[in-house]
């Protein structure tokens, strides 16, 4: 295959799919996915939730601007989030509430009575918390399928088993060796490769930015009692665990961030054991069984902010990467902003309040 496109996007996970959906009405777009199906890695393994404080105050504008799109299309369901702490953590909890309230997050400080009302069987040492009522579960598979379908309806092509092994640029654009998909020619090359973002940059002759994949482990538990359906997302203010109910079971993570090479991530037994030990120090429930376990890679730039924009030193090379664990909850706004930057379009109501310079690759100098 040798075809000419306006824009070639490497990676068809949530980042690439959402960007393709936004672009394809105005440009001829191809999605190049190395795996047999899109979303196999991080997107397909996410225990995603939409939480306003997740990612920090500089990510919050992307999260907040995405809320209406996610709710209007039916991808959010109510959950609530509760960051809990012990008495020794009270100052940390209070600072957390003050910091995010100032940023505009809907958040309030709760005492022992308040957090106990949300978490049955809570052990006595947990005495304070930060409550985020707007937090919601995200239908990740539904959102990903929505964007792939929208991109396809708008004329975008999706090529699987299209492992990019070489990319070179001349005056006419990019010539890309896309494995079994053959040779692709495109005016612009977009790097939405997640954990492989720095490798794709090197293949294309651009300098890597230090985007680092980190493993996150999740286990599904059967507990006695079963978690109530009304249980919120419960997180440790010190970031040592989080858990939430899922179809009568409990999804539990040790909140790990283990550095990893880009790979098909596998869970570590030690991480699962640590998560269970931490969980049993929070509630008096009994863990009957670990029914399944999985891991995914969350990729961060050095400053933990996403990277959206043209590389200042590599012509025609556009970064859409480094989205950590917040890439799904910010997908609508990130994709809209990315498309506007790529096509030189004016901002709209979704993106007008964003400071795009915060996310530009030029910030790395």
NORDA-V990955 format. One record per residue. N is the residue number from 1. PHI is phi in degrees with one decimal (* if undefined). PSI is psi in degrees with one decimal (999 if undefined). NEAR is the number of other C-alpha atoms within 8 Angstrom. Layout:
BEGIN
[[N	PHI	PSI	NEAR] [N	PHI	PSI	NEAR]]
END
This chain:
BEGIN
[[1	*	131.1	6] [2	-141.0	104.4	7] [3	-129.9	161.2	7] [4	-110.1	127.2	7] [5	-125.4	158.4	12] [6	-71.3	-42.5	10] [7	-138.9	128.9	13] [8	-110.0	126.8	15] [9	-109.4	122.7	15] [10	-90.7	113.3	14] [11	109.7	125.8	16] [12	-118.5	27.9	16] [13	-72.7	-160.4	13] [14	-59.7	-40.6	13] [15	-61.9	-55.2	15] [16	-65.4	-40.8	14] [17	-64.7	-45.0	15] [18	-66.2	-39.9	15] [19	-66.6	-40.8	13] [20	-61.5	-39.5	16] [21	-63.2	-39.0	15] [22	-73.0	-32.2	11] [23	-86.8	-32.2	10] [24	-69.0	-17.3	13] [25	-73.7	-17.4	9] [26	-119.1	-3.6	5] [27	-153.2	158.1	8] [28	-86.3	118.1	11] [29	-122.1	141.7	15] [30	-126.5	136.1	13] [31	-100.7	125.5	16] [32	-108.3	109.2	17] [33	-112.8	124.3	16] [34	-71.1	-28.5	10] [35	-87.1	177.5	10] [36	-70.1	-24.5	7] [37	-144.8	151.6	7] [38	-74.5	150.3	10] [39	79.6	18.4	11] [40	-68.4	-33.8	10] [41	-92.1	-110.7	11] [42	-61.4	-43.5	11] [43	-61.1	-44.1	12] [44	-75.3	-5.0	9] [45	-120.4	13.3	10] [46	-81.0	138.3	8] [47	-99.1	49.5	6] [48	-65.4	145.5	10] [49	-140.2	152.4	9] [50	-98.0	108.9	12] [51	-131.1	124.1	12] [52	-60.4	-36.0	12] [53	-82.1	-12.1	9] [54	-67.3	126.9	9] [55	97.7	-16.0	11] [56	99.4	170.5	7] [57	-59.7	-29.8	9] [58	-81.8	-16.3	8] [59	-88.6	-26.1	10] [60	-51.0	-41.4	14] [61	-58.9	-35.1	10] [62	-68.4	-41.4	11] [63	-65.3	-49.1	14] [64	-62.5	-41.0	8] [65	-70.5	-17.7	11] [66	-87.5	-13.8	14] [67	-59.3	-49.4	8] [68	-59.9	-43.2	7] [69	-61.5	-46.5	8] [70	-65.3	-40.1	11] [71	-72.2	-44.1	9] [72	-64.4	-28.9	7] [73	-94.3	4.7	6] [74	78.7	25.6	7] [75	-96.1	-2.1	12] [76	-115.5	142.8	11] [77	-133.1	142.9	8] [78	-59.3	141.1	8] [79	-142.2	-53.2	13] [80	81.5	147.6	12] [81	-130.6	140.5	14] [82	-132.5	109.8	13] [83	-87.5	121.2	12] [84	-114.2	154.4	15] [85	-147.7	164.9	15] [86	-91.6	178.1	10] [87	-59.6	-36.9	9] [88	-66.6	-17.1	6] [89	-96.3	2.0	9] [90	-56.9	-43.8	10] [91	-62.8	-35.2	7] [92	-67.4	-42.1	8] [93	-64.6	-44.6	16] [94	-63.5	-40.0	10] [95	-66.7	-37.1	8] [96	-60.7	-47.3	9] [97	-62.8	-46.5	12] [98	-63.2	-41.2	8] [99	-63.4	-46.2	8] [100	-82.5	-29.3	12] [101	-61.7	-39.0	11] [102	-64.8	-31.8	7] [103	-78.6	-11.0	8] [104	107.6	1.8	6] [105	-71.0	141.0	10] [106	-78.6	104.9	9] [107	-153.3	147.1	11] [108	-145.9	152.5	9] [109	-84.0	132.5	11] [110	-118.9	146.9	11] [111	-93.1	-170.9	9] [112	-57.7	-44.1	10] [113	-61.4	-40.5	7] [114	-66.0	-43.6	8] [115	-75.9	-32.3	14] [116	-63.9	-31.2	10] [117	-65.2	-24.8	7] [118	-94.1	-25.8	8] [119	-126.5	99.8	9] [120	-67.4	145.0	7] [121	75.7	18.1	8] [122	-68.0	130.3	10] [123	-70.4	155.7	9] [124	-64.2	-29.1	5] [125	-72.4	-13.9	6] [126	-87.6	111.9	12] [127	-121.6	-10.0	12] [128	-149.3	161.5	15] [129	-163.9	166.6	14] [130	-117.5	118.9	15] [131	-103.0	126.2	12] [132	-116.9	95.4	13] [133	-67.2	-23.6	9] [134	-81.1	-10.2	11] [135	-56.4	141.9	13] [136	-142.8	154.1	12] [137	-74.8	147.3	11] [138	-110.9	132.6	11] [139	-79.1	87.2	9] [140	-63.9	-47.8	12] [141	-61.9	-40.6	7] [142	-65.2	-41.0	8] [143	-66.3	-43.0	9] [144	-63.1	-45.2	14] [145	-63.9	-37.1	8] [146	-58.7	-46.3	8] [147	-70.4	-39.5	13] [148	-62.9	-41.7	12] [149	-66.7	-40.6	8] [150	-64.8	-42.0	9] [151	-61.7	-43.3	16] [152	-64.1	-43.7	11] [153	-62.1	-31.3	7] [154	-84.0	1.0	9] [155	103.1	2.5	10] [156	-70.7	148.5	14] [157	-101.9	139.6	9] [158	-114.3	121.4	10] [159	-116.4	118.9	10] [160	-95.3	169.0	12] [161	52.9	34.4	12] [162	-107.3	69.8	14] [163	-79.0	113.4	12] [164	-74.4	115.6	13] [165	-110.6	-15.3	9] [166	-156.6	148.0	9] [167	-154.1	126.6	12] [168	-133.7	152.9	9] [169	-121.6	136.9	8] [170	-126.4	-168.5	6] [171	-61.8	-24.3	4] [172	-89.6	-7.1	6] [173	130.0	-149.6	11] [174	-104.5	142.0	14] [175	-114.1	119.7	11] [176	-120.6	127.3	13] [177	-88.6	108.6	12] [178	-110.1	44.9	14] [179	57.3	-129.0	11] [180	-65.4	-19.0	7] [181	-77.1	-11.8	11] [182	88.7	-157.7	10] [183	-91.5	133.5	12] [184	-119.4	138.8	15] [185	-116.8	136.0	13] [186	-151.0	149.6	14] [187	-72.7	-36.2	12] [188	-129.7	140.2	12] [189	-111.6	122.4	13] [190	-105.9	129.5	12] [191	-98.0	95.2	15] [192	-117.9	43.1	14] [193	-92.1	10.4	12] [194	58.6	-123.3	11] [195	-62.3	-21.0	14] [196	-95.9	11.8	8] [197	-59.8	-46.0	14] [198	-66.1	-35.2	12] [199	-66.0	-41.7	8] [200	-62.6	-40.2	11] [201	-59.2	-45.7	12] [202	-63.8	-40.9	10] [203	-58.7	-37.2	10] [204	-86.5	1.5	9] [205	82.7	14.5	9] [206	-97.4	154.2	11] [207	-74.9	132.6	7] [208	-65.2	153.4	10] [209	-103.3	0.4	9] [210	83.5	31.5	7] [211	-76.6	118.3	13] [212	-111.1	122.8	11] [213	-75.0	140.5	13] [214	-134.7	133.2	12] [215	-78.2	136.7	14] [216	-123.4	127.1	13] [217	-104.3	140.2	16] [218	-135.0	141.9	14] [219	-127.9	145.0	13] [220	-101.1	123.9	12] [221	-114.0	148.2	14] [222	-101.8	122.9	12] [223	-123.2	159.4	13] [224	-123.3	115.9	9] [225	-74.3	163.5	6] [226	-64.0	150.2	9] [227	-65.3	134.6	11] [228	-64.7	146.5	7] [229	-61.4	-24.5	8] [230	-84.3	-2.5	5] [231	-60.1	131.1	11] [232	-76.3	173.7	12] [233	-66.2	122.4	12] [234	-112.1	123.8	11] [235	-126.5	145.8	13] [236	-79.0	129.3	11] [237	-60.3	-23.2	11] [238	-92.2	6.5	5] [239	61.4	50.1	8] [240	-113.2	-5.5	11] [241	-169.9	162.1	13] [242	-152.6	153.7	13] [243	-150.1	156.3	11] [244	-155.5	154.7	11] [245	-79.1	152.4	14] [246	-153.3	105.3	8] [247	52.2	46.9	5] [248	83.0	-1.5	9] [249	-116.7	176.3	12] [250	-117.0	128.7	14] [251	-97.0	125.3	13] [252	-130.2	136.0	15] [253	-131.6	143.2	14] [254	-79.7	7.7	14] [255	59.6	35.2	10] [256	-75.7	152.4	10] [257	-139.8	69.8	7] [258	-84.5	124.4	7] [259	-56.0	142.7	8] [260	-148.2	151.5	10] [261	-72.0	156.7	6] [262	-60.2	125.9	8] [263	-167.2	176.6	6] [264	-81.2	93.5	6] [265	-65.1	140.7	9] [266	-122.6	146.5	7] [267	-72.7	147.7	11] [268	-97.9	133.7	7] [269	-59.8	-36.6	6] [270	-63.2	-39.7	6] [271	-64.0	-39.5	11] [272	-65.5	-43.5	15] [273	-62.9	-41.6	8] [274	-63.6	-40.1	9] [275	-61.8	-43.8	12] [276	-65.3	-42.1	10] [277	-59.8	-43.4	8] [278	-67.7	-39.6	11] [279	-61.7	-42.4	10] [280	-69.9	-12.5	10] [281	-88.5	-2.7	8] [282	-102.9	-44.7	9] [283	-129.9	163.4	10] [284	-93.8	22.4	9] [285	-75.6	158.7	9] [286	-106.5	132.9	8] [287	-87.5	115.5	10] [288	-86.0	-37.6	8] [289	-162.6	149.2	7] [290	-95.4	109.6	10] [291	-83.1	-34.3	8] [292	-161.7	165.4	7] [293	-147.7	149.9	11] [294	-155.7	170.4	10] [295	-145.1	151.5	12] [296	-139.0	166.4	14] [297	-107.1	129.0	14] [298	-112.1	127.2	14] [299	-111.6	130.3	15] [300	-123.3	139.7	15] [301	-72.3	166.3	13] [302	-56.2	-32.6	9] [303	-96.4	6.1	5] [304	65.9	18.8	10] [305	-105.7	153.0	15] [306	-68.1	164.5	12] [307	-121.4	112.1	13] [308	-129.2	119.6	13] [309	147.3	168.1	13] [310	-70.6	138.9	13] [311	-65.6	128.9	13] [312	-70.7	-12.2	7] [313	-120.3	-6.7	5] [314	-122.8	103.2	9] [315	-59.3	135.1	7] [316	72.2	13.7	10] [317	-112.2	120.6	12] [318	-116.9	129.7	13] [319	-91.3	133.8	13] [320	-144.2	73.7	13] [321	-152.8	-175.4	14] [322	68.6	35.9	14] [323	-94.1	10.3	14] [324	49.3	-139.1	11] [325	-95.0	2.7	8] [326	-104.6	8.2	9] [327	-65.3	-29.7	10] [328	-78.1	-43.6	11] [329	-71.4	-17.3	13] [330	-105.7	4.1	12] [331	-56.0	-45.1	12] [332	-59.4	-45.2	11] [333	-75.6	-40.4	13] [334	-60.0	-43.6	10] [335	-66.2	-39.8	12] [336	-63.3	-46.6	12] [337	-63.0	-43.8	10] [338	-59.4	-42.5	12] [339	-65.4	-39.4	12] [340	-65.8	-39.6	11] [341	-68.1	-40.4	9] [342	-66.7	-40.7	10] [343	-99.1	-1.7	6] [344	68.0	33.3	6] [345	-88.7	154.3	8] [346	-70.7	156.7	5] [347	-67.7	154.7	9] [348	-121.4	-170.0	6] [349	-61.5	-29.5	5] [350	-71.8	-33.8	10] [351	-114.0	-3.3	11] [352	-63.0	-24.6	7] [353	-94.3	2.0	6] [354	-83.1	143.9	7] [355	-98.7	94.1	6] [356	-61.7	-24.4	7] [357	-63.3	-27.4	6] [358	-59.9	-30.5	8] [359	-107.7	-0.2	12] [360	-72.2	141.6	11] [361	-63.6	-18.2	13] [362	-64.4	-18.1	7] [363	-66.4	-16.1	8] [364	-87.6	-0.9	5] [365	77.1	999	3]]
END
